[in-house]
Amino acid sequence: MEISGKNVVVTGGASGIGKALAKAFKTAGANYVLIADQNEENGKAVSKELGVKFVKTNVAKESEIIELIKTANEDSGSIDIFCSNAGIGGEPMLLDVSTEDWQNIWEINVMSHIFAAKNVLPQMLEQGRGYLMNTSSAAGLLTQVGLAPYSVTKAAALSLAEWIKITYGSKGIGVSCLCPQAVKTPMTENGAGTAGVDGMIEPEECAAAVLEAIEKEQFLITPHEEVLEYIKRKATDYDRWIGGMQRLQGKFEDFYGDLFKKT
């Protein structure tokens, strides 16, 4: 899908990858860009800096996603590209993660994508075109040492994107799923653990990869090229891959500290 002249919505747009996406879409000639985020202060600052619309939105609430879509339609007449980008890192490990914490990360990292697709797809199908971009993570493909809730929810986000592409891809709906390793965002300001094993990239690199994928209508977006090789190794010999991940975990015990003793 060509970016120029399109109407775009980006959740999690007040910082990090979301902000970089909004800037990239504007630079590429998008007709209208709306960013959504819970952080009102940052959202308004980005809105002023980039000249985009901002709507304070809790993506974990379907009613607020519906209002977000309504606002974009009222402003621009349609939505061509919806980037469901908001997400959180959640609590570490497993045994001490409360049911409430599991529910919170599930709602933000998974249900937000479901709410967006459920409520924007009908109009995209009616207009005969549309594009969904879901931000998952390399953790959704390869798991994340030390973070069970993050790994599980990112895998679910990837699976949802696959299902939508399979089901609606022949009906004019483009779908891409962003799966980077460590990116320099507020989420990784205290370190990225094993996700940073191949180095951190800038949010702008992710944004550039996303726009290229949308233009090519490419499903999987892996700004870290190493991820594709890891996927091949995992698929070829699952047990060997798990053994390698266990060894990687051992190298990062100092980073995660006493948390490993609780697994």
C-alpha positions as CSV (number, residue, x, y, z in Angstrom):
1,M,0.0,0.0,0.0
2,E,1.3,3.4,-0.9
3,I,1.6,5.7,2.2
4,S,1.2,9.1,0.5
5,G,-2.3,10.5,0.9
6,K,-3.4,7.9,3.4
7,N,-5.1,8.3,6.8
8,V,-3.2,6.7,9.7
9,V,-3.8,5.9,13.3
10,V,-1.0,4.9,15.7
11,T,-1.5,3.8,19.2
12,G,1.3,4.1,21.8
13,G,2.3,7.2,19.8
14,A,3.5,9.4,22.6
15,S,7.1,8.0,22.6
16,G,9.4,5.3,21.3
17,I,8.4,3.3,18.2
18,G,4.9,5.0,18.1
19,K,6.3,8.5,17.9
20,A,8.8,7.4,15.3
21,L,6.0,5.8,13.2
22,A,4.0,9.0,13.4
23,K,6.9,11.1,12.2
24,A,7.7,8.6,9.4
25,F,4.1,8.6,8.1
26,K,4.1,12.4,8.1
27,T,7.4,12.5,6.2
28,A,6.1,10.0,3.7
29,G,3.2,12.2,2.9
30,A,0.3,10.7,4.8
31,N,-2.8,12.9,4.6
32,Y,-3.8,12.5,8.3
33,V,-2.0,11.0,11.3
34,L,-3.6,10.5,14.7
35,I,-1.7,9.3,17.7
36,A,-3.2,7.7,20.8
37,D,-1.7,7.2,24.2
38,Q,-2.5,7.2,27.9
39,N,0.4,9.7,28.5
40,E,-1.4,12.9,27.9
41,E,1.5,15.2,28.5
42,N,3.8,13.4,26.1
43,G,1.0,12.9,23.6
44,K,0.3,16.6,23.4
45,A,4.0,17.4,23.1
46,V,4.4,15.0,20.2
47,S,1.2,16.3,18.6
48,K,2.6,19.9,18.7
49,E,6.1,18.8,17.5
50,L,4.9,16.7,14.6
51,G,1.6,18.4,13.7
52,V,-0.5,15.3,14.3
53,K,-3.8,14.8,16.1
54,F,-3.6,13.3,19.7
55,V,-6.4,11.5,21.5
56,K,-5.8,10.2,25.1
57,T,-6.7,6.5,24.9
58,N,-6.6,3.5,27.2
59,V,-6.2,0.8,24.6
60,A,-7.2,-1.9,27.1
61,K,-10.8,-0.5,27.0
62,E,-12.8,-1.4,23.9
63,S,-15.0,1.6,24.3
64,E,-12.0,4.0,24.0
65,I,-10.7,2.2,20.9
66,I,-14.2,2.7,19.4
67,E,-14.1,6.4,20.2
68,L,-10.6,6.6,18.8
69,I,-11.8,5.1,15.5
70,K,-14.8,7.4,15.5
71,T,-12.6,10.5,16.0
72,A,-10.3,9.5,13.1
73,N,-13.3,8.9,10.8
74,E,-14.9,12.2,11.7
75,D,-11.7,14.0,11.1
76,S,-10.5,12.4,7.9
77,G,-13.4,10.4,6.5
78,S,-11.7,7.0,6.7
79,I,-8.9,5.0,8.1
80,D,-6.5,3.4,5.7
81,I,-3.8,2.2,8.1
82,F,-4.2,1.3,11.8
83,C,-1.0,0.7,13.7
84,S,-1.8,-1.2,16.9
85,N,1.5,-0.4,18.6
86,A,0.9,0.1,22.3
87,G,2.3,-2.4,24.7
88,I,4.0,-2.9,28.1
89,G,6.8,-5.1,29.5
90,G,4.9,-6.4,32.4
91,E,6.2,-8.2,35.5
92,P,9.2,-10.5,35.4
93,M,9.3,-14.3,35.7
94,L,6.2,-16.4,36.6
95,L,5.6,-17.6,40.1
96,D,5.3,-14.1,41.7
97,V,3.2,-12.6,38.9
98,S,-0.3,-11.9,40.2
99,T,-3.5,-12.7,38.3
100,E,-4.2,-9.0,38.2
101,D,-0.8,-8.4,36.5
102,W,-1.5,-11.1,34.0
103,Q,-4.8,-9.6,33.2
104,N,-3.4,-6.1,32.8
105,I,-0.7,-7.2,30.3
106,W,-3.1,-9.4,28.5
107,E,-5.5,-6.5,28.0
108,I,-2.9,-4.1,26.7
109,N,-0.6,-6.5,24.7
110,V,-3.4,-8.7,23.2
111,M,-6.9,-7.4,23.7
112,S,-6.0,-4.0,22.4
113,H,-5.1,-5.6,19.0
114,I,-8.4,-7.5,19.1
115,F,-10.4,-4.4,19.9
116,A,-8.7,-2.5,17.0
117,A,-9.2,-5.2,14.4
118,K,-12.8,-6.0,15.5
119,N,-13.8,-2.4,15.2
120,V,-11.8,-1.1,12.2
121,L,-12.0,-4.1,9.9
122,P,-15.7,-3.7,9.0
123,Q,-15.2,-0.3,7.5
124,M,-12.0,-1.4,5.7
125,L,-13.8,-4.4,4.2
126,E,-16.6,-2.2,3.1
127,Q,-14.2,0.2,1.4
128,G,-12.3,-2.7,-0.1
129,R,-8.9,-1.8,1.3
130,G,-7.1,-1.2,4.6
131,Y,-4.0,-2.1,6.5
132,L,-3.3,-3.3,10.0
133,M,0.1,-3.2,11.5
134,N,0.5,-4.9,14.9
135,T,3.6,-4.5,17.0
136,S,4.6,-7.7,18.6
137,S,8.3,-8.5,19.4
138,A,11.0,-11.0,18.6
139,A,9.8,-12.4,22.0
140,G,6.7,-13.5,20.2
141,L,8.8,-15.6,17.9
142,L,11.6,-16.7,20.2
143,T,10.4,-16.1,23.8
144,Q,12.0,-13.6,26.2
145,V,14.2,-15.0,29.0
146,G,13.0,-13.7,32.4
147,L,9.6,-12.4,31.2
148,A,6.8,-15.0,31.0
149,P,3.8,-12.6,30.7
150,Y,5.6,-10.6,28.0
151,S,6.6,-13.7,26.0
152,V,3.1,-15.2,26.1
153,T,1.3,-12.0,25.2
154,K,3.6,-11.1,22.3
155,A,3.2,-14.6,20.9
156,A,-0.5,-14.2,21.1
157,A,-0.3,-10.8,19.3
158,L,1.7,-12.4,16.5
159,S,-0.8,-15.3,16.2
160,L,-3.7,-12.9,15.9
161,A,-2.0,-10.9,13.1
162,E,-1.3,-14.2,11.3
163,W,-5.0,-15.2,11.6
164,I,-6.2,-11.8,10.3
165,K,-3.8,-12.0,7.3
166,I,-4.9,-15.5,6.5
167,T,-8.6,-14.7,6.8
168,Y,-8.9,-11.3,5.2
169,G,-5.7,-11.0,3.1
170,S,-7.6,-11.9,-0.1
171,K,-10.3,-9.3,0.7
172,G,-8.1,-6.2,0.3
173,I,-6.7,-6.2,3.9
174,G,-3.0,-5.9,4.3
175,V,-1.4,-7.0,7.6
176,S,2.1,-6.7,9.0
177,C,3.6,-7.7,12.3
178,L,6.6,-5.9,13.8
179,C,8.9,-8.2,15.7
180,P,12.1,-6.4,16.7
181,Q,14.6,-7.3,19.5
182,A,15.7,-4.5,21.7
183,V,14.8,-0.9,20.7
184,K,15.8,2.2,22.5
185,T,12.5,3.2,24.1
186,P,11.3,4.1,27.7
187,M,10.6,0.4,28.1
188,T,14.3,-0.5,27.8
189,E,15.9,2.5,29.5
190,N,17.0,0.3,32.4
191,G,18.4,-2.4,30.1
192,A,16.9,-4.9,27.7
193,G,18.3,-8.2,29.1
194,T,18.6,-11.0,26.6
195,A,16.6,-8.9,24.1
196,G,19.7,-6.7,23.7
197,V,22.1,-9.6,22.9
198,D,22.4,-8.3,19.3
199,G,22.4,-4.7,20.2
200,M,19.7,-2.0,20.5
201,I,18.4,-0.1,17.5
202,E,16.7,3.3,17.3
203,P,12.9,3.6,17.0
204,E,13.4,5.3,13.7
205,E,14.9,2.1,12.3
206,C,11.8,0.2,13.3
207,A,9.6,2.9,11.7
208,A,11.5,2.8,8.4
209,A,11.1,-1.0,8.3
210,V,7.4,-0.8,9.0
211,L,6.8,1.7,6.2
212,E,8.8,-0.4,3.8
213,A,6.8,-3.5,4.8
214,I,3.5,-1.7,4.3
215,E,4.5,-0.5,0.9
216,K,5.6,-4.1,-0.1
217,E,2.7,-5.7,1.8
218,Q,5.2,-7.9,3.7
219,F,3.8,-9.7,6.8
220,L,6.8,-10.2,9.1
221,I,9.0,-7.2,10.0
222,T,12.3,-8.1,11.6
223,P,14.5,-5.0,11.9
224,H,17.2,-7.3,13.6
225,E,18.2,-9.6,10.7
226,E,19.5,-12.2,13.2
227,V,15.9,-13.0,14.2
228,L,15.3,-14.8,10.9
229,E,18.2,-17.1,11.5
230,Y,17.1,-17.8,15.0
231,I,13.6,-18.8,13.7
232,K,15.2,-21.2,11.3
233,R,17.3,-22.8,14.0
234,K,14.2,-23.1,16.2
235,A,12.2,-24.8,13.5
236,T,15.0,-27.1,12.5
237,D,15.7,-28.5,16.0
238,Y,13.4,-27.3,18.7
239,D,15.2,-29.2,21.6
240,R,18.6,-27.9,20.6
241,W,17.2,-24.3,20.4
242,I,15.7,-24.6,23.9
243,G,19.1,-25.8,25.1
244,G,20.7,-22.8,23.6
245,M,18.2,-20.5,25.3
246,Q,18.8,-22.1,28.6
247,R,22.5,-21.4,28.2
248,L,21.7,-17.8,27.2
249,Q,19.6,-17.5,30.4
250,G,22.6,-18.6,32.4
251,K,24.7,-15.7,31.0
252,F,22.1,-13.2,32.1
253,E,21.6,-14.3,35.7
254,D,23.4,-11.2,37.0
255,F,21.0,-9.0,35.0
256,Y,17.9,-10.7,36.4
257,G,19.5,-11.2,39.9
258,D,17.5,-13.2,42.4
259,L,14.5,-13.5,40.1
260,F,15.9,-16.7,38.6
261,K,15.8,-18.3,42.1
262,K,12.0,-17.9,42.1
263,T,11.5,-19.8,38.8
